[in-house]
Amino acid sequence: MASSGEEGRVVVDLRSAAESAGGGGDEEAHAAPLHEIESLCMRCGDNGTTRLLMTMIPHFREVVLMAFECPHCGERNNEVQFAGQLQPKGCCYRLEVPRGQNE
């Protein structure tokens, strides 16, 4: 874990969180492997590495944790995006309006 400059505030690096999630003996940890892909760095134009980890947040939904790092210029970016499908919920209303009389 890396500590920020502010007193008492702790920032967790996404790489550390992904490695600790993938390193456990859980069956669920093995079901969600850490994927690495080569991707373009928007700062310098060279190729960097993006790590993807799909995980489930209990009572919420699946999310994808993404961490990009460029070894050439040092650019880093971390993102969390929703994954999976939305649950089918809600109602569908249909309204039929008859034509009025033309006089």
PDB file as gemmi writes it, atoms N, CA and C in Angstrom:
CRYST1    1.000    1.000    1.000  90.00  90.00  90.00 P 1                      
ATOM      1  N   MET A   1       0.831  -1.174   0.000  1.00  0.00           N  
ATOM      2  CA  MET A   1       0.000   0.000   0.000  1.00  0.00           C  
ATOM      3  C   MET A   1       0.874   1.235   0.000  1.00  0.00           C  
ATOM      4  N   ALA A   2       0.409   2.231  -0.727  1.00  0.00           N  
ATOM      5  CA  ALA A   2       1.116   3.496  -0.764  1.00  0.00           C  
ATOM      6  C   ALA A   2       0.346   4.500   0.062  1.00  0.00           C  
ATOM      7  N   SER A   3       1.061   5.315   0.799  1.00  0.00           N  
ATOM      8  CA  SER A   3       0.408   6.320   1.619  1.00  0.00           C  
ATOM      9  C   SER A   3       0.530   7.659   0.933  1.00  0.00           C  
ATOM     10  N   SER A   4      -0.568   8.409   0.899  1.00  0.00           N  
ATOM     11  CA  SER A   4      -0.537   9.720   0.264  1.00  0.00           C  
ATOM     12  C   SER A   4       0.082  10.718   1.222  1.00  0.00           C  
ATOM     13  N   GLY A   5       0.241  11.962   0.754  1.00  0.00           N  
ATOM     14  CA  GLY A   5       0.844  12.996   1.571  1.00  0.00           C  
ATOM     15  C   GLY A   5      -0.062  13.460   2.698  1.00  0.00           C  
ATOM     16  N   GLU A   6      -1.363  13.242   2.612  1.00  0.00           N  
ATOM     17  CA  GLU A   6      -2.276  13.682   3.648  1.00  0.00           C  
ATOM     18  C   GLU A   6      -2.239  12.722   4.832  1.00  0.00           C  
ATOM     19  N   GLU A   7      -2.301  13.279   6.033  1.00  0.00           N  
ATOM     20  CA  GLU A   7      -2.243  12.482   7.252  1.00  0.00           C  
ATOM     21  C   GLU A   7      -3.485  11.610   7.385  1.00  0.00           C  
ATOM     22  N   GLY A   8      -3.318  10.311   7.595  1.00  0.00           N  
ATOM     23  CA  GLY A   8      -4.421   9.411   7.858  1.00  0.00           C  
ATOM     24  C   GLY A   8      -5.127   8.882   6.618  1.00  0.00           C  
ATOM     25  N   ARG A   9      -4.816   9.375   5.452  1.00  0.00           N  
ATOM     26  CA  ARG A   9      -5.477   8.918   4.231  1.00  0.00           C  
ATOM     27  C   ARG A   9      -4.586   7.892   3.546  1.00  0.00           C  
ATOM     28  N   VAL A  10      -5.146   6.732   3.213  1.00  0.00           N  
ATOM     29  CA  VAL A  10      -4.383   5.662   2.579  1.00  0.00           C  
ATOM     30  C   VAL A  10      -4.950   5.410   1.193  1.00  0.00           C  
ATOM     31  N   VAL A  11      -4.061   5.371   0.201  1.00  0.00           N  
ATOM     32  CA  VAL A  11      -4.458   5.104  -1.172  1.00  0.00           C  
ATOM     33  C   VAL A  11      -3.927   3.729  -1.545  1.00  0.00           C  
ATOM     34  N   VAL A  12      -4.790   2.865  -2.044  1.00  0.00           N  
ATOM     35  CA  VAL A  12      -4.383   1.520  -2.433  1.00  0.00           C  
ATOM     36  C   VAL A  12      -4.110   1.523  -3.922  1.00  0.00           C  
ATOM     37  N   ASP A  13      -2.938   1.084  -4.320  1.00  0.00           N  
ATOM     38  CA  ASP A  13      -2.578   0.961  -5.725  1.00  0.00           C  
ATOM     39  C   ASP A  13      -3.377  -0.185  -6.332  1.00  0.00           C  
ATOM     40  N   LEU A  14      -3.923   0.018  -7.527  1.00  0.00           N  
ATOM     41  CA  LEU A  14      -4.758  -0.999  -8.173  1.00  0.00           C  
ATOM     42  C   LEU A  14      -3.963  -2.273  -8.438  1.00  0.00           C  
ATOM     43  N   ARG A  15      -2.678  -2.132  -8.793  1.00  0.00           N  
ATOM     44  CA  ARG A  15      -1.849  -3.322  -9.039  1.00  0.00           C  
ATOM     45  C   ARG A  15      -1.745  -4.162  -7.769  1.00  0.00           C  
ATOM     46  N   SER A  16      -1.522  -3.513  -6.633  1.00  0.00           N  
ATOM     47  CA  SER A  16      -1.410  -4.238  -5.365  1.00  0.00           C  
ATOM     48  C   SER A  16      -2.720  -4.932  -5.010  1.00  0.00           C  
ATOM     49  N   ALA A  17      -3.844  -4.224  -5.243  1.00  0.00           N  
ATOM     50  CA  ALA A  17      -5.147  -4.816  -4.942  1.00  0.00           C  
ATOM     51  C   ALA A  17      -5.424  -6.009  -5.842  1.00  0.00           C  
ATOM     52  N   ALA A  18      -5.076  -5.901  -7.124  1.00  0.00           N  
ATOM     53  CA  ALA A  18      -5.312  -6.998  -8.064  1.00  0.00           C  
ATOM     54  C   ALA A  18      -4.431  -8.195  -7.739  1.00  0.00           C  
ATOM     55  N   GLU A  19      -3.169  -7.936  -7.394  1.00  0.00           N  
ATOM     56  CA  GLU A  19      -2.266  -9.039  -7.068  1.00  0.00           C  
ATOM     57  C   GLU A  19      -2.684  -9.730  -5.773  1.00  0.00           C  
ATOM     58  N   SER A  20      -3.149  -8.954  -4.791  1.00  0.00           N  
ATOM     59  CA  SER A  20      -3.580  -9.578  -3.543  1.00  0.00           C  
ATOM     60  C   SER A  20      -4.876 -10.354  -3.746  1.00  0.00           C  
ATOM     61  N   ALA A  21      -5.747  -9.856  -4.630  1.00  0.00           N  
ATOM     62  CA  ALA A  21      -6.994 -10.583  -4.917  1.00  0.00           C  
ATOM     63  C   ALA A  21      -6.699 -11.861  -5.683  1.00  0.00           C  
ATOM     64  N   GLY A  22      -5.720 -11.824  -6.580  1.00  0.00           N  
ATOM     65  CA  GLY A  22      -5.395 -13.001  -7.376  1.00  0.00           C  
ATOM     66  C   GLY A  22      -4.500 -13.990  -6.659  1.00  0.00           C  
ATOM     67  N   GLY A  23      -3.867 -13.572  -5.576  1.00  0.00           N  
ATOM     68  CA  GLY A  23      -2.903 -14.434  -4.906  1.00  0.00           C  
ATOM     69  C   GLY A  23      -3.491 -15.301  -3.820  1.00  0.00           C  
ATOM     70  N   GLY A  24      -4.774 -15.118  -3.488  1.00  0.00           N  
ATOM     71  CA  GLY A  24      -5.382 -15.892  -2.406  1.00  0.00           C  
ATOM     72  C   GLY A  24      -5.681 -17.313  -2.826  1.00  0.00           C  
ATOM     73  N   GLY A  25      -6.025 -18.161  -1.876  1.00  0.00           N  
ATOM     74  CA  GLY A  25      -6.359 -19.545  -2.154  1.00  0.00           C  
ATOM     75  C   GLY A  25      -7.834 -19.739  -2.473  1.00  0.00           C  
ATOM     76  N   ASP A  26      -8.567 -18.655  -2.629  1.00  0.00           N  
ATOM     77  CA  ASP A  26      -9.998 -18.726  -2.925  1.00  0.00           C  
ATOM     78  C   ASP A  26     -10.262 -19.333  -4.281  1.00  0.00           C  
ATOM     79  N   GLU A  27     -11.345 -20.085  -4.398  1.00  0.00           N  
ATOM     80  CA  GLU A  27     -11.761 -20.569  -5.720  1.00  0.00           C  
ATOM     81  C   GLU A  27     -12.240 -19.407  -6.567  1.00  0.00           C  
ATOM     82  N   GLU A  28     -12.868 -18.403  -5.922  1.00  0.00           N  
ATOM     83  CA  GLU A  28     -13.383 -17.244  -6.646  1.00  0.00           C  
ATOM     84  C   GLU A  28     -12.234 -16.431  -7.239  1.00  0.00           C  
ATOM     85  N   ALA A  29     -11.105 -16.369  -6.568  1.00  0.00           N  
ATOM     86  CA  ALA A  29      -9.961 -15.627  -7.080  1.00  0.00           C  
ATOM     87  C   ALA A  29      -9.422 -16.281  -8.345  1.00  0.00           C  
ATOM     88  N   HIS A  30      -9.475 -17.614  -8.415  1.00  0.00           N  
ATOM     89  CA  HIS A  30      -9.011 -18.304  -9.607  1.00  0.00           C  
ATOM     90  C   HIS A  30     -10.005 -18.178 -10.751  1.00  0.00           C  
ATOM     91  N   ALA A  31     -11.273 -17.941 -10.436  1.00  0.00           N  
ATOM     92  CA  ALA A  31     -12.295 -17.798 -11.463  1.00  0.00           C  
ATOM     93  C   ALA A  31     -12.167 -16.454 -12.185  1.00  0.00           C  
ATOM     94  N   ALA A  32     -11.518 -15.476 -11.576  1.00  0.00           N  
ATOM     95  CA  ALA A  32     -11.350 -14.154 -12.177  1.00  0.00           C  
ATOM     96  C   ALA A  32      -9.859 -13.859 -12.344  1.00  0.00           C  
ATOM     97  N   PRO A  33      -9.245 -14.364 -13.423  1.00  0.00           N  
ATOM     98  CA  PRO A  33      -7.809 -14.155 -13.595  1.00  0.00           C  
ATOM     99  C   PRO A  33      -7.485 -12.717 -13.986  1.00  0.00           C  
ATOM    100  N   LEU A  34      -6.259 -12.326 -13.719  1.00  0.00           N  
ATOM    101  CA  LEU A  34      -5.749 -11.018 -14.097  1.00  0.00           C  
ATOM    102  C   LEU A  34      -5.245 -11.108 -15.534  1.00  0.00           C  
ATOM    103  N   HIS A  35      -5.800 -10.287 -16.426  1.00  0.00           N  
ATOM    104  CA  HIS A  35      -5.395 -10.290 -17.837  1.00  0.00           C  
ATOM    105  C   HIS A  35      -4.498  -9.088 -18.104  1.00  0.00           C  
ATOM    106  N   GLU A  36      -3.469  -9.298 -18.907  1.00  0.00           N  
ATOM    107  CA  GLU A  36      -2.586  -8.206 -19.319  1.00  0.00           C  
ATOM    108  C   GLU A  36      -2.642  -8.075 -20.832  1.00  0.00           C  
ATOM    109  N   ILE A  37      -2.839  -6.848 -21.308  1.00  0.00           N  
ATOM    110  CA  ILE A  37      -2.826  -6.593 -22.746  1.00  0.00           C  
ATOM    111  C   ILE A  37      -1.937  -5.393 -23.029  1.00  0.00           C  
ATOM    112  N   GLU A  38      -1.369  -5.386 -24.215  1.00  0.00           N  
ATOM    113  CA  GLU A  38      -0.539  -4.269 -24.648  1.00  0.00           C  
ATOM    114  C   GLU A  38      -1.450  -3.204 -25.235  1.00  0.00           C  
ATOM    115  N   SER A  39      -1.266  -1.948 -24.826  1.00  0.00           N  
ATOM    116  CA  SER A  39      -2.113  -0.878 -25.341  1.00  0.00           C  
ATOM    117  C   SER A  39      -1.302   0.402 -25.516  1.00  0.00           C  
ATOM    118  N   LEU A  40      -1.842   1.309 -26.306  1.00  0.00           N  
ATOM    119  CA  LEU A  40      -1.163   2.545 -26.685  1.00  0.00           C  
ATOM    120  C   LEU A  40      -1.191   3.558 -25.556  1.00  0.00           C  
ATOM    121  N   CYS A  41      -0.051   4.169 -25.282  1.00  0.00           N  
ATOM    122  CA  CYS A  41       0.038   5.239 -24.297  1.00  0.00           C  
ATOM    123  C   CYS A  41      -0.380   6.540 -24.974  1.00  0.00           C  
ATOM    124  N   MET A  42      -1.341   7.246 -24.396  1.00  0.00           N  
ATOM    125  CA  MET A  42      -1.836   8.478 -24.987  1.00  0.00           C  
ATOM    126  C   MET A  42      -0.876   9.650 -24.768  1.00  0.00           C  
ATOM    127  N   ARG A  43       0.061   9.516 -23.846  1.00  0.00           N  
ATOM    128  CA  ARG A  43       1.010  10.603 -23.588  1.00  0.00           C  
ATOM    129  C   ARG A  43       2.188  10.556 -24.559  1.00  0.00           C  
ATOM    130  N   CYS A  44       2.848   9.395 -24.692  1.00  0.00           N  
ATOM    131  CA  CYS A  44       4.069   9.333 -25.496  1.00  0.00           C  
ATOM    132  C   CYS A  44       3.901   8.588 -26.822  1.00  0.00           C  
ATOM    133  N   GLY A  45       2.815   7.824 -26.995  1.00  0.00           N  
ATOM    134  CA  GLY A  45       2.583   7.109 -28.251  1.00  0.00           C  
ATOM    135  C   GLY A  45       3.219   5.733 -28.322  1.00  0.00           C  
ATOM    136  N   ASP A  46       4.009   5.341 -27.309  1.00  0.00           N  
ATOM    137  CA  ASP A  46       4.585   3.995 -27.276  1.00  0.00           C  
ATOM    138  C   ASP A  46       3.571   3.032 -26.647  1.00  0.00           C  
ATOM    139  N   ASN A  47       3.926   1.760 -26.609  1.00  0.00           N  
ATOM    140  CA  ASN A  47       3.035   0.759 -26.032  1.00  0.00           C  
ATOM    141  C   ASN A  47       3.299   0.595 -24.544  1.00  0.00           C  
ATOM    142  N   GLY A  48       2.211   0.496 -23.790  1.00  0.00           N  
ATOM    143  CA  GLY A  48       2.267   0.225 -22.363  1.00  0.00           C  
ATOM    144  C   GLY A  48       1.492  -1.047 -22.068  1.00  0.00           C  
ATOM    145  N   THR A  49       1.232  -1.295 -20.798  1.00  0.00           N  
ATOM    146  CA  THR A  49       0.525  -2.505 -20.388  1.00  0.00           C  
ATOM    147  C   THR A  49      -0.736  -2.133 -19.631  1.00  0.00           C  
ATOM    148  N   THR A  50      -1.851  -2.756 -20.018  1.00  0.00           N  
ATOM    149  CA  THR A  50      -3.108  -2.598 -19.301  1.00  0.00           C  
ATOM    150  C   THR A  50      -3.435  -3.921 -18.633  1.00  0.00           C  
ATOM    151  N   ARG A  51      -3.720  -3.865 -17.335  1.00  0.00           N  
ATOM    152  CA  ARG A  51      -4.124  -5.051 -16.573  1.00  0.00           C  
ATOM    153  C   ARG A  51      -5.614  -4.952 -16.303  1.00  0.00           C  
ATOM    154  N   LEU A  52      -6.320  -6.046 -16.545  1.00  0.00           N  
ATOM    155  CA  LEU A  52      -7.772  -6.095 -16.358  1.00  0.00           C  
ATOM    156  C   LEU A  52      -8.122  -7.182 -15.352  1.00  0.00           C  
ATOM    157  N   LEU A  53      -8.983  -6.860 -14.411  1.00  0.00           N  
ATOM    158  CA  LEU A  53      -9.452  -7.823 -13.432  1.00  0.00           C  
ATOM    159  C   LEU A  53     -10.955  -7.658 -13.287  1.00  0.00           C  
ATOM    160  N   MET A  54     -11.709  -8.698 -13.626  1.00  0.00           N  
ATOM    161  CA  MET A  54     -13.154  -8.662 -13.456  1.00  0.00           C  
ATOM    162  C   MET A  54     -13.480  -9.254 -12.099  1.00  0.00           C  
ATOM    163  N   THR A  55     -14.275  -8.538 -11.314  1.00  0.00           N  
ATOM    164  CA  THR A  55     -14.611  -8.997  -9.974  1.00  0.00           C  
ATOM    165  C   THR A  55     -16.064  -8.656  -9.658  1.00  0.00           C  
ATOM    166  N   MET A  56     -16.605  -9.332  -8.681  1.00  0.00           N  
ATOM    167  CA  MET A  56     -17.992  -9.130  -8.276  1.00  0.00           C  
ATOM    168  C   MET A  56     -18.022  -8.397  -6.950  1.00  0.00           C  
ATOM    169  N   ILE A  57     -18.802  -7.313  -6.883  1.00  0.00           N  
ATOM    170  CA  ILE A  57     -19.016  -6.605  -5.624  1.00  0.00           C  
ATOM    171  C   ILE A  57     -20.333  -7.134  -5.061  1.00  0.00           C  
ATOM    172  N   PRO A  58     -20.296  -7.781  -3.897  1.00  0.00           N  
ATOM    173  CA  PRO A  58     -21.516  -8.386  -3.343  1.00  0.00           C  
ATOM    174  C   PRO A  58     -22.644  -7.363  -3.182  1.00  0.00           C  
ATOM    175  N   HIS A  59     -23.842  -7.786  -3.507  1.00  0.00           N  
ATOM    176  CA  HIS A  59     -25.057  -6.981  -3.425  1.00  0.00           C  
ATOM    177  C   HIS A  59     -25.018  -5.766  -4.347  1.00  0.00           C  
ATOM    178  N   PHE A  60     -24.139  -5.773  -5.347  1.00  0.00           N  
ATOM    179  CA  PHE A  60     -24.078  -4.668  -6.295  1.00  0.00           C  
ATOM    180  C   PHE A  60     -24.067  -5.224  -7.707  1.00  0.00           C  
ATOM    181  N   ARG A  61     -22.904  -5.435  -8.284  1.00  0.00           N  
ATOM    182  CA  ARG A  61     -22.783  -5.994  -9.630  1.00  0.00           C  
ATOM    183  C   ARG A  61     -21.325  -6.292  -9.931  1.00  0.00           C  
ATOM    184  N   GLU A  62     -21.077  -6.798 -11.133  1.00  0.00           N  
ATOM    185  CA  GLU A  62     -19.710  -7.076 -11.560  1.00  0.00           C  
ATOM    186  C   GLU A  62     -19.065  -5.775 -12.027  1.00  0.00           C  
ATOM    187  N   VAL A  63     -17.768  -5.652 -11.763  1.00  0.00           N  
ATOM    188  CA  VAL A  63     -17.003  -4.496 -12.222  1.00  0.00           C  
ATOM    189  C   VAL A  63     -15.693  -4.976 -12.835  1.00  0.00           C  
ATOM    190  N   VAL A  64     -15.110  -4.142 -13.678  1.00  0.00           N  
ATOM    191  CA  VAL A  64     -13.799  -4.413 -14.253  1.00  0.00           C  
ATOM    192  C   VAL A  64     -12.836  -3.366 -13.705  1.00  0.00           C  
ATOM    193  N   LEU A  65     -11.756  -3.836 -13.072  1.00  0.00           N  
ATOM    194  CA  LEU A  65     -10.692  -2.951 -12.602  1.00  0.00           C  
ATOM    195  C   LEU A  65      -9.627  -2.904 -13.684  1.00  0.00           C  
ATOM    196  N   MET A  66      -9.264  -1.705 -14.125  1.00  0.00           N  
ATOM    197  CA  MET A  66      -8.267  -1.548 -15.181  1.00  0.00           C  
ATOM    198  C   MET A  66      -7.122  -0.675 -14.677  1.00  0.00           C  
ATOM    199  N   ALA A  67      -5.909  -1.108 -14.956  1.00  0.00           N  
ATOM    200  CA  ALA A  67      -4.726  -0.341 -14.577  1.00  0.00           C  
ATOM    201  C   ALA A  67      -3.788  -0.279 -15.777  1.00  0.00           C  
ATOM    202  N   PHE A  68      -3.472   0.939 -16.230  1.00  0.00           N  
ATOM    203  CA  PHE A  68      -2.544   1.132 -17.344  1.00  0.00           C  
ATOM    204  C   PHE A  68      -1.240   1.698 -16.808  1.00  0.00           C  
ATOM    205  N   GLU A  69      -0.117   1.206 -17.369  1.00  0.00           N  
ATOM    206  CA  GLU A  69       1.198   1.720 -16.986  1.00  0.00           C  
ATOM    207  C   GLU A  69       2.101   1.716 -18.205  1.00  0.00           C  
ATOM    208  N   CYS A  70       2.780   2.842 -18.426  1.00  0.00           N  
ATOM    209  CA  CYS A  70       3.721   2.963 -19.539  1.00  0.00           C  
ATOM    210  C   CYS A  70       5.144   3.004 -18.989  1.00  0.00           C  
ATOM    211  N   PRO A  71       5.996   2.047 -19.357  1.00  0.00           N  
ATOM    212  CA  PRO A  71       7.366   2.044 -18.856  1.00  0.00           C  
ATOM    213  C   PRO A  71       8.242   3.121 -19.504  1.00  0.00           C  
ATOM    214  N   HIS A  72       7.800   3.678 -20.626  1.00  0.00           N  
ATOM    215  CA  HIS A  72       8.598   4.665 -21.359  1.00  0.00           C  
ATOM    216  C   HIS A  72       8.509   6.061 -20.742  1.00  0.00           C  
ATOM    217  N   CYS A  73       7.293   6.505 -20.407  1.00  0.00           N  
ATOM    218  CA  CYS A  73       7.132   7.867 -19.882  1.00  0.00           C  
ATOM    219  C   CYS A  73       6.622   7.890 -18.446  1.00  0.00           C  
ATOM    220  N   GLY A  74       6.238   6.726 -17.899  1.00  0.00           N  
ATOM    221  CA  GLY A  74       5.779   6.665 -16.517  1.00  0.00           C  
ATOM    222  C   GLY A  74       4.298   6.977 -16.332  1.00  0.00           C  
ATOM    223  N   GLU A  75       3.559   7.163 -17.413  1.00  0.00           N  
ATOM    224  CA  GLU A  75       2.121   7.439 -17.321  1.00  0.00           C  
ATOM    225  C   GLU A  75       1.404   6.265 -16.663  1.00  0.00           C  
ATOM    226  N   ARG A  76       0.473   6.579 -15.752  1.00  0.00           N  
ATOM    227  CA  ARG A  76      -0.327   5.547 -15.083  1.00  0.00           C  
ATOM    228  C   ARG A  76      -1.769   6.010 -15.033  1.00  0.00           C  
ATOM    229  N   ASN A  77      -2.692   5.065 -15.166  1.00  0.00           N  
ATOM    230  CA  ASN A  77      -4.115   5.381 -15.128  1.00  0.00           C  
ATOM    231  C   ASN A  77      -4.856   4.176 -14.565  1.00  0.00           C  
ATOM    232  N   ASN A  78      -5.752   4.420 -13.625  1.00  0.00           N  
ATOM    233  CA  ASN A  78      -6.572   3.364 -13.036  1.00  0.00           C  
ATOM    234  C   ASN A  78      -8.038   3.709 -13.245  1.00  0.00           C  
ATOM    235  N   GLU A  79      -8.846   2.710 -13.596  1.00  0.00           N  
ATOM    236  CA  GLU A  79     -10.272   2.921 -13.828  1.00  0.00           C  
ATOM    237  C   GLU A  79     -11.077   1.767 -13.261  1.00  0.00           C  
ATOM    238  N   VAL A  80     -12.315   2.059 -12.942  1.00  0.00           N  
ATOM    239  CA  VAL A  80     -13.293   1.045 -12.561  1.00  0.00           C  
ATOM    240  C   VAL A  80     -14.498   1.251 -13.465  1.00  0.00           C  
ATOM    241  N   GLN A  81     -14.935   0.187 -14.150  1.00  0.00           N  
ATOM    242  CA  GLN A  81     -16.100   0.280 -15.028  1.00  0.00           C  
ATOM    243  C   GLN A  81     -17.072  -0.843 -14.695  1.00  0.00           C  
ATOM    244  N   PHE A  82     -18.345  -0.563 -14.915  1.00  0.00           N  
ATOM    245  CA  PHE A  82     -19.361  -1.582 -14.719  1.00  0.00           C  
ATOM    246  C   PHE A  82     -19.211  -2.664 -15.774  1.00  0.00           C  
ATOM    247  N   ALA A  83     -19.534  -3.891 -15.408  1.00  0.00           N  
ATOM    248  CA  ALA A  83     -19.450  -5.019 -16.336  1.00  0.00           C  
ATOM    249  C   ALA A  83     -20.711  -5.863 -16.195  1.00  0.00           C  
ATOM    250  N   GLY A  84     -20.808  -6.863 -17.013  1.00  0.00           N  
ATOM    251  CA  GLY A  84     -21.971  -7.743 -16.941  1.00  0.00           C  
ATOM    252  C   GLY A  84     -23.202  -7.056 -17.497  1.00  0.00           C  
ATOM    253  N   GLN A  85     -24.343  -7.728 -17.369  1.00  0.00           N  
ATOM    254  CA  GLN A  85     -25.567  -7.134 -17.872  1.00  0.00           C  
ATOM    255  C   GLN A  85     -26.406  -6.584 -16.746  1.00  0.00           C  
ATOM    256  N   LEU A  86     -27.253  -5.658 -17.106  1.00  0.00           N  
ATOM    257  CA  LEU A  86     -28.197  -5.125 -16.139  1.00  0.00           C  
ATOM    258  C   LEU A  86     -29.262  -6.186 -15.878  1.00  0.00           C  
ATOM    259  N   GLN A  87     -29.727  -6.242 -14.675  1.00  0.00           N  
ATOM    260  CA  GLN A  87     -30.754  -7.212 -14.332  1.00  0.00           C  
ATOM    261  C   GLN A  87     -32.078  -6.797 -14.968  1.00  0.00           C  
ATOM    262  N   PRO A  88     -32.809  -7.761 -15.520  1.00  0.00           N  
ATOM    263  CA  PRO A  88     -34.090  -7.429 -16.142  1.00  0.00           C  
ATOM    264  C   PRO A  88     -35.137  -7.096 -15.079  1.00  0.00           C  
ATOM    265  N   LYS A  89     -35.388  -5.822 -14.905  1.00  0.00           N  
ATOM    266  CA  LYS A  89     -36.365  -5.367 -13.927  1.00  0.00           C  
ATOM    267  C   LYS A  89     -37.159  -4.227 -14.537  1.00  0.00           C  
ATOM    268  N   GLY A  90     -38.258  -3.916 -13.924  1.00  0.00           N  
ATOM    269  CA  GLY A  90     -39.053  -2.791 -14.368  1.00  0.00           C  
ATOM    270  C   GLY A  90     -40.352  -3.245 -14.983  1.00  0.00           C  
ATOM    271  N   CYS A  91     -41.094  -2.290 -15.503  1.00  0.00           N  
ATOM    272  CA  CYS A  91     -42.403  -2.549 -16.101  1.00  0.00           C  
ATOM    273  C   CYS A  91     -42.442  -1.948 -17.495  1.00  0.00           C  
ATOM    274  N   CYS A  92     -43.279  -2.529 -18.310  1.00  0.00           N  
ATOM    275  CA  CYS A  92     -43.494  -2.003 -19.653  1.00  0.00           C  
ATOM    276  C   CYS A  92     -44.967  -1.606 -19.747  1.00  0.00           C  
ATOM    277  N   TYR A  93     -45.218  -0.349 -20.015  1.00  0.00           N  
ATOM    278  CA  TYR A  93     -46.585   0.151 -20.148  1.00  0.00           C  
ATOM    279  C   TYR A  93     -46.856   0.462 -21.604  1.00  0.00           C  
ATOM    280  N   ARG A  94     -48.055   0.112 -22.046  1.00  0.00           N  
ATOM    281  CA  ARG A  94     -48.458   0.403 -23.413  1.00  0.00           C  
ATOM    282  C   ARG A  94     -49.779   1.153 -23.361  1.00  0.00           C  
ATOM    283  N   LEU A  95     -49.856   2.265 -24.062  1.00  0.00           N  
ATOM    284  CA  LEU A  95     -51.051   3.093 -24.055  1.00  0.00           C  
ATOM    285  C   LEU A  95     -51.570   3.203 -25.481  1.00  0.00           C  
ATOM    286  N   GLU A  96     -52.794   2.824 -25.652  1.00  0.00           N  
ATOM    287  CA  GLU A  96     -53.436   2.959 -26.960  1.00  0.00           C  
ATOM    288  C   GLU A  96     -54.476   4.056 -26.877  1.00  0.00           C  
ATOM    289  N   VAL A  97     -54.334   5.060 -27.720  1.00  0.00           N  
ATOM    290  CA  VAL A  97     -55.262   6.185 -27.741  1.00  0.00           C  
ATOM    291  C   VAL A  97     -56.056   6.119 -29.040  1.00  0.00           C  
ATOM    292  N   PRO A  98     -57.367   5.981 -28.935  1.00  0.00           N  
ATOM    293  CA  PRO A  98     -58.171   5.932 -30.164  1.00  0.00           C  
ATOM    294  C   PRO A  98     -58.222   7.294 -30.846  1.00  0.00           C  
ATOM    295  N   ARG A  99     -58.374   7.263 -32.150  1.00  0.00           N  
ATOM    296  CA  ARG A  99     -58.457   8.510 -32.902  1.00  0.00           C  
ATOM    297  C   ARG A  99     -59.715   9.262 -32.530  1.00  0.00           C  
ATOM    298  N   GLY A 100     -59.587  10.540 -32.493  1.00  0.00           N  
ATOM    299  CA  GLY A 100     -60.750  11.382 -32.216  1.00  0.00           C  
ATOM    300  C   GLY A 100     -61.588  11.521 -33.481  1.00  0.00           C  
ATOM    301  N   GLN A 101     -62.815  12.008 -33.315  1.00  0.00           N  
ATOM    302  CA  GLN A 101     -63.698  12.198 -34.463  1.00  0.00           C  
ATOM    303  C   GLN A 101     -63.364  13.525 -35.144  1.00  0.00           C  
ATOM    304  N   ASN A 102     -63.280  13.501 -36.442  1.00  0.00           N  
ATOM    305  CA  ASN A 102     -63.064  14.722 -37.211  1.00  0.00           C  
ATOM    306  C   ASN A 102     -64.424  15.249 -37.662  1.00  0.00           C  
ATOM    307  N   GLU A 103     -64.796  16.442 -37.289  1.00  0.00           N  
ATOM    308  CA  GLU A 103     -66.090  17.001 -37.691  1.00  0.00           C  
ATOM    309  C   GLU A 103     -65.910  18.200 -38.543  1.00  0.00           C  
TER     310      GLU A 103                                                      
END                                                                             
